[in-house]
Amino acid sequence: MARTWFITGTSSGFGRLLTERLLARGDRVAATLRRPETLDDLRAAHGDLLWVARLDVTDAGQVRKVVDEAFAALGTIDVVVNNAGYGVFASVEEATDEQIRQVIATNLLGSMDVIRAALPHLRAQGHGRILQVSTAGGQTTYPNFGYYHASKWGIEGFCETVAREIEPFGIGLTIVEPGATPTGFGGALATAPIMAEYDRTPAGDTRRALADGTFRLDNDPEKIARAMIDLVDSREVPLRLPLGSDTYRDVRASLVARLAEHDAHREVALSVVRDDLVAPG
């Protein structure tokens, strides 16, 4: 059965790959991006299957307008994919105020606004799926990505809450966590002037690894796009979908370490319970 998808950030990367694959199999796609002309080739090839709109997800008013227009034009939208993103590669001291605000406005507030705008429509139609594109860095961390992590950890917490709230309406939400993948994202990362003080730190090590090509990009973007489509086709609705050997390895290691630290403080955690609630003995 053909579906209708709403996808943000379709000019490149996973957004473009998803759009190409879905159109090729006969699905309809509402593709949004800041430069609509980027999709002229797909519009010429697929005609009415592709609905295109200009959208900057940092503009909340524009988000609401475009989402409303997409549902009005297409009737039903089965899947909403929050894919638009912005990355900052800098130590905490190096990043500029503007870069910090941009990454939060795009990855956190922009994603939140798309979900908020879509939910009234999804509730009214009584079904739907939301795929929130996050990253391995939504549950673990890497030096020089502090502000990117802040946005992704934030959207994961938001989406985990939303998933519980919308399940009674027949709407499912999955956080998709791709690992390091050659999509051009690394080349598009915003950077800042380097501080010499951070050269011999993990931040400097990560910068050199990206510069000399030793930062591994082991995952296949085509396979990741396929896995996202397969997930929707399967009708399974996991809260999170890890995609990539590094995602599985690094997130698992982070969770194990966090749980060990959590358990190590069990006694002090319980020690602060009010005396009148502590069982005798």
HELIX and SHEET records of a PDB file:
HELIX    1   1 GLY A   13  ALA A   24  1                                  12    
HELIX    2   2 PRO A   36  LEU A   39  5                                   4    
HELIX    3   3 ASP A   40  HIS A   46  1                                   7    
HELIX    4   4 GLY A   47  LEU A   49  5                                   3    
HELIX    5   5 ALA A   60  LEU A   74  1                                  15    
HELIX    6   6 ASP A   97  VAL A  103  1                                   7    
HELIX    7   7 ILE A  104  GLY A  110  3                                   7    
HELIX    8   8 SER A  111  GLN A  125  1                                  15    
HELIX    9   9 ALA A  136  GLY A  138  5                                   3    
HELIX   10  10 GLY A  146  ILE A  166  1                                  21    
HELIX   11  11 GLU A  167  PHE A  169  5                                   3    
HELIX   12  12 GLY A  186  ALA A  188  5                                   3    
HELIX   13  13 ALA A  196  TYR A  198  5                                   3    
HELIX   14  14 PRO A  202  ASP A  212  1                                  11    
HELIX   15  15 PRO A  221  SER A  234  1                                  14    
HELIX   16  16 SER A  245  ALA A  264  1                                  20    
HELIX   17  17 ARG A  266  SER A  271  1                                   6    
HELIX   18  18 ASP A  275  LEU A  277  5                                   3    
SHEET    1   A 7 LEU A  50  ARG A  54  0                                        
SHEET    2   A 7 ARG A  28  LEU A  33  1                                        
SHEET    3   A 7 THR A   4  THR A   8  1                                        
SHEET    4   A 7 VAL A  79  ASN A  82  1                                        
SHEET    5   A 7 GLY A 128  VAL A 133  1                                        
SHEET    6   A 7 ILE A 171  PRO A 178  1                                        
SHEET    7   A 7 ARG A 240  LEU A 243  1                                        
SHEET    1   B 2 VAL A  88  PHE A  89  0                                        
SHEET    2   B 2 ALA A 190  THR A 191  1                                        
END                                                                             
